Amino acid sequence: MTLMLRAADATTRPSRRTAPPAWLVVALACAGQFLVVLDVSVVNVALPSMRADLALSAQGLQWVVNAYAIAFAGFMLLGGRAGDLYGRKRMFLVGLAVFTLASLAGGLAQQDWQLLLARAVQGLGAAVLAPSTLTIVTAAVPEGAARARAIGTWTAVGAGGGAAGGLVGGVLVDVLSWRWVLLINVPVGAVVLAGALLWLAESRAGDGRRLDLPGAVLVTAGLATLAYGISQTEASGWTATATVVPLLAGLALIGVFVLVEARTAAPLMPLGLFRVRAVSSANVAMLLSGSAMFCMWYFMTLYAQNVLGYTPLEAGLALVPSSLAVLLGSKLAPRLMPWLGTRNVAVTGTLVAVVGFGWQSTLSVTGGYVTSIMVPGILMMLGAGLAATPLAALATSGAEPGEAGLVSGLVNTSRTMGGSLGLAILSTLAAARTDGSATPEALTEGYALAFRVGAGVLVGGVVLMLVWLPRRTAAS
């Protein structure tokens, strides 16, 4: 965290107190982001213990993950706009409080339905909290190189949360119990909540607009229904009624949302925002890149455990170099952006990731740690870190102050929906290649296919970035 960041937020209300240093504001926002992203992945290694303790069915076990993901994706845009209208600090506090209390409820759950309800409420809290974290970061630092460094820190912490999930979960389950993958959020959340109450300043759009309720209902229902349909693909397949109906319904609701927004005087999502090249191109690029990058941890963990025979804790430790690589890439990107340009850094990072995905697609049943996990993992995540920071900087660079929360919600939605869609597609392809076989050889072929397709998706992302992303921004 750099100490050179300077607070500069024209929308922040004046205070008699001395404004806290920008690095402290960024640290608090990043702590909130870390918790949100960590909980996407930390429960994965605890699922077997949860099933044994609460007698969860196979479908119920799937919903431990899906309940969080669907609520998170569905309410993200609403959470971002609420921050613009009602205050970014207020929404940060509300989201963090809901998230922390739901974590406590989930950790103390005695029945399966209690755990699933707590996970859904956690996702709701995360959807309110996550957009505020990026908005608070961008409001605390003026646009330019300093903001790029701050966004790099935000990206690194978020990526680190996703990367640390397997390791943190493995340690907590082995040393304590599955309940602590949720309960650990309570003391951390309480500390961050206290710090936010003391040091964060309030900011909002301040134009007196009301929340576009029809738009909010339509987009939330549409995104949540779409996320539900995506979550059904693993269990039911892409052509099953249980998958097709919610996918079509979600798309239809989003289509109606677009029509309503075009006729609303104060829309939740001003469609003119997508005419800003930086916003539209960077979000599409993030969705496309996230669809491949998000899957890396999933397939690498499965390969380590199901083929190479690693324990959950060993699998988490095996990915530590990759976790450090994504942090390095996220912090290196802001230093390269003034020299190479924002677009070129995003392209370079994605190309590095392509090399890693291509290497990983050659994995074998007898693969060694260094050549089959460590080196390709480092390349994939170094590239992810290099690409994510400039894309986030581009996506937020074209937003008006009154739209900052909405754009932040859009950034998080693009990454989340891209990751969910990519995981659903690549998991389906991998399962089809194994053809029901659980032998190490069959599983290896399925995982290798997923990484090959991921590499192809990223190549398409490189082409899109070269054609569509702006050449220069204030950050570059």
N, C-alpha and C positions, 0 to 999 in steps of 0.2 A: 504494500500500500504506500503510495508516494505521499510525502509530506508537502509536496509542492502544489497540491490541488487547492484552488481558491474558490470560496463560495461566491456565487453570483446568480441569484434567482430573482428576476424582476417580478415574479408573481407571488413571492413569499411575503406574508404579512410582517410589518415591522415589529420588532420586539425591543423592550427596554434592556433585555439581557444581551450580553456579548454573544454574537453568533458563534456556534461551535465550529471548530476547524472542519474543513470539507472532508478531510480524511476520516474523521469520526463519523460523519454522516454517511459516507460511502461504506464504512465498515459495518454500520448498523443495517443498512439496506442489503449488503451482501450476506450478512448473517441470516436475514430472513429468506433470501433466495437459496442459500445453502440448505436450509431446513426443507423448503418446498421440493427441491430437486432430489435431495437425499431420500425422501419418503417415496419417490417413484420407484426406487430400486432396492431400498434396504430390506423390505419385507420378503424379497424373493427367497433368500436362504432360510428364512424362518417358516416358510409355508409348511414343510413336513411336520414341524413341531406344533404349529397351530392346528393342523388337521388332527393330529393324535390327541391333543389336549381338549379341543372343543368338538370333536367328532364331526368335522366338516366333510361334506360330500365333495366329490371331484369338481362339481359345478360350483359349489360354495367356495372352494379354494380358489378357483378362477376369479370369483367375484371379490375376493380380498384385494386383488390387484385392480380389477375393472371398476369397482365402485369408486375408488379414488380417481382413476384416470378419466372416467366419464364426467364426473362432477367438475374436475379440474379443467378439462377442455371445454365443457359446456358453458361455464360461468365466466370464462376469462375475459371476453370482451365487455361483458356487463361490469365486471370488477374494475377494468381499466377506465371505463367511462364514469363509473361512480366516483373514482378517485379525482377525475377532472372536475366533477360538479360539486362534490361534497367534501373534498379535501384529501390530498394524498396521504398526509400523516394519519388522518382519521381512519382511512381505509386500511392503511398499514397496521394500525393498532387493532382494528376490528378483525381483520383477516388473521393476524397472528394470535389474537385471543381465542378465536374460534378454532384455529388449527391446534393450539396448545391444549385446550380443554377436550377436543375430540381425541387427541393423542392419549390423554389421561383415561378417557372413557374406553378407548380401544385396548389399552394396556391392562385395564381392570376387567375386561369383558369376561363373563362366565358362560355365555351362550353364543352360538354362531351368529344369530341375527344382531346381537349387540355389537359384535366386532364389525360386521358389514355396515351397519348404520354409522358407526364411528368413522369408518374409512370414507364413507360418502361425505360426511360432514367435514372431515379433514380435507377432502378434495375441494369442497366449497370454500373453506377458509383459505386454502392455497390459491384458489382462483382470484380471490379478493386481494390477497397479499402480493402475489407475484408481479402483477403490472405495476404496483406501487413501488416495488424495489427498484426497477429500472428508471421509473419517472423521478424518484428521489435522487438517484445517481446523476441523471442528466440535468436536473434542476440545480444541483449543488455545484456543478462545474460548467464554466462557459464552453461553448462549442469551439472545437479546435483540438490541438494536440493533447491538452490536459483532459478534455472529456474523453478522447480516445483511450487514454491510459486508464481512466476511471471505468469505462465500459469494458476494457480489457480485464480489469480486476473483477468486475461483475461476471463476465463470461467465464473467467478462470474458476471463480468460486462456485458458480453454477455447475460447470463441467466437473469440478472436483467433487461436488455433492453426488452427482450421478456415478462417478468413478468410485467413490468411497463406499457406496452402498453395500456392495458385496463384502468388502473387508470389515466394515463396521458391523454389519449384520452377523457375519460369521463369528466375530469376537464376542458379541453380546449373547448370541445363542449358545455358544460353547461355554462361556464363563458364567453367565447368569441364566436367562431363559428367553424365550421368544417375546415375552411381554416387554422386555427392555428395548426392543427395536422401536417401540412406540413410546414407552415411558421416558426414554432418554430425551425426547423432545420437550418434556415438561420443564425441567430446570433450565435448559438452554433457552426455551421460549420465554420463560419468566424473566431471565436476565436481559434478553434483547428487548422485551416489552418495557422493562423499567428504563433501559437506556433510551429507547425511542420516546417515551413520555418526557424524559428530562431534556433531551438534546435535539430532537427533530423539530424543525419549524413547519408550520402549516402552509400549504400552497394549494391553489385551485384555479380553475379557469376564471372564475369571478364574474361571469357575464349574466348570472341570474337565470340561466336556462334550467328547465325541468328535465328529468329523465324521460326519454322516449320509451314509455312503457310498452306499447305494442311491439316496437322494434326489439326491446330487451327480451320480451317473452319469445318472439319468433326466433331470434338468433340463438338464444340459450337452448330452446327446445330443439332447434335444428342441429346445432353442434353436438348436443348431448345425444340426440338420436343417431346422428352419424357416427359418433364415437362408439355407441352401443352396437351398431351394425358391424363396425370394424372389429370390435371385441368378440363378436360371434363367429368370425371366420375360422378361428382356430378349432373350435369345437364342432361347428356345423358345416364348414366349407363355404365357398363363395356363391354357390348356386342354390343353397338351401333357402327355404322360405324365411326361416328365422334370421337370415342374413340379408337377403335381398329386400324384404319389406322395410326394415328400419333404414337401410342405406337409401332407398328411393324416397322414403318419407323425410329423412333428414335433408336430402338434396332439395326436395320440394319445399320444405319449410324455409330453407336458406334462400331459395328462389323468390318466395313470397316476401321474405324479409327485404330483399333487394328492391322489389317493386314498392313496398311500403316506404322504404327509406328515400326513394326517388320523389315521393310525393309529400314528405313530412317537412315542415318548416324548420324544426330543430331535431334532426335525425340523430340516432345513436351512433351510426356510422355514416358520416358524410361521404357520399360516393365520389365527390370530387377529390378526396384524399388519394384515391388510386390514380388520379391523373399526375400526381407527383411521382416522377420517374424513380427517384431514389427509394420511396416507400414501397411502391408496387414491385419493382424488380428485386429489391433486397428480400422482401417477404417471400416471393416465389422461390428465390434461390435458397432461402433458409428452409422452406418446406421440402424442396427437392434434396438438399444436402442432408437435412435431418432424417429423411426417410432411410438413408443408408447409414449415417454416422451413429444414430441412436441404437441400431441393431448390433453394433460391434460388441458391446459388453454382453449382450444376451447370448450370442453365438459363441463368443470366446469362453464364457463361463461354462456353457453346455459342453463344448469341446474338451475343456480341461477336466471336467468331472466325468462325463459319460464315455469319453474315449481314452483319455490319459490316466483316469483313475484318481484325480485329485479330490481331496475333501473340500467342503465349502470354504473353510478357512484358507486352505492352501490355494484354492482358485482365486480368492480375494487377494492374497499376497502376491500371486503370480502376475496380477494386473496392476500392481503398484507402479512399476516403471511407466506403464501407459498413462496412469493417473498423473504422474509427475510430468509426462510429456505434454498433456493437454494444458496443464498449468503453464509450462514453459512457452508453448505456442501462443496462449492467450496474452501473456505478458510481453512476448517478443513482437507481436503484431503491431501494437501502437508505435513502437520504435521504428518499424519498417514503413509504416504508412506514409509519413512525410517524405520519405525518399523514393519509394516505389509507386506510391499512389494507392488509394484504398481498394480500388477494383483489382489491381495487380496482386496485392497481398492476398485477397480472397481467392483469386485464381491460383496463385502459387500454393496456398495452403491446401486447396482442393486437389491439386495435382499430386502433392505429397501424399495425401490420403489415398488417392487412386493407386499409387505405387504400393502402399501398405495393404490395401484390399486385394490387389493382384497377387502380392506375395502370400497373403493369408489363404488365398484360394488354392494354393498348392499344398495345403496341410495333408498330413498322412496319419495313419494309425500309430506309427512308431515315431512320430515327431518328437524332437527334443525341445526343451523349454526355450532355449535361446533363439532358435531359428523358426519355431512354430508358434511361439506366443510372444516373447519379449520384443524382438526386433520389428516384426510386422505390426504389433500392437503399438509400439512407439511411433512408427511412421503414421499409422492411421490417426492416432490421437494428437500427435504434433500438428498434422494437417488440419484436424478438426479445430484445434485451438487457434491456429493461424487464420482460418477462414471465418470463424464465428464472430470474432471481434469486429472486423471491418464490415461484415454484413449487418450486425446490430447497429454500428455507427451510422451506416448509410440509411437504415430503416428509420432511425430517429432524427436524422439530420434535416429532413424536409418537413417536419411537423411544426405547426404553430403551437405556441405555449398552451393554448386551450385544448389542443388535441393530444398532448403529450401522453396522458394516461391511456387514451384509446390506442395510440400507436404502440405503446408498450404492451398492452394487452394483445394487440395484433401480432407483435413479434413473438410473444410467448405462445399464442395460439398456433402460429405457423410452425414453430418448432415442435409443439406437442402433437398436433394433428399429423404433421409429416412423419414424426417418429412412430406414431401409432399405425398409420397406414403402411409405412415401410415394413414394420415388424410383422404386420398381418400378412402382407404379400410375400415377404421373404420366408416367413415360417411356413406358409402354405407350399411354396416351391420346394423348400427343404424336405417337408413331410412327403410331398409327392415323389421326390427322388428316392427317399428311403423305402417307399412302397410298403409301409407297415413294419418293416424290419427294424429291430433294435440292436443289431450287431454293430460293433465298432466300425466295421468297414462301411456299412450302409449309412450310418450316422455321419461318418466323415465325408462321404459323397454329398450328402444333403447340406452339410455346413459349407463345404467347398463351393457348391452351387450358389448358396446365399451370398458368399463373399464375391463371387464372379459377377453376379447380377448387381450387387452393390457397387462394384467398380464401374460397371457400365452406366449406372444411374449417375454417379459422380462425374463421369466424362460428359454426360449430357448437361450436368450442372455447370461444368466449365464452359461449354459452348454458350449456354444461356447467359452466364456472367459476362463473357467477352462481348456479346451482342447487345445486351440490355442494360447492364449496370452503368451508371454515370462514370466518366473517366476521372473527374476530379471532384472533391468536396472540400469543405472547410477543414475537415479532419486530416486531409492528406496534403 
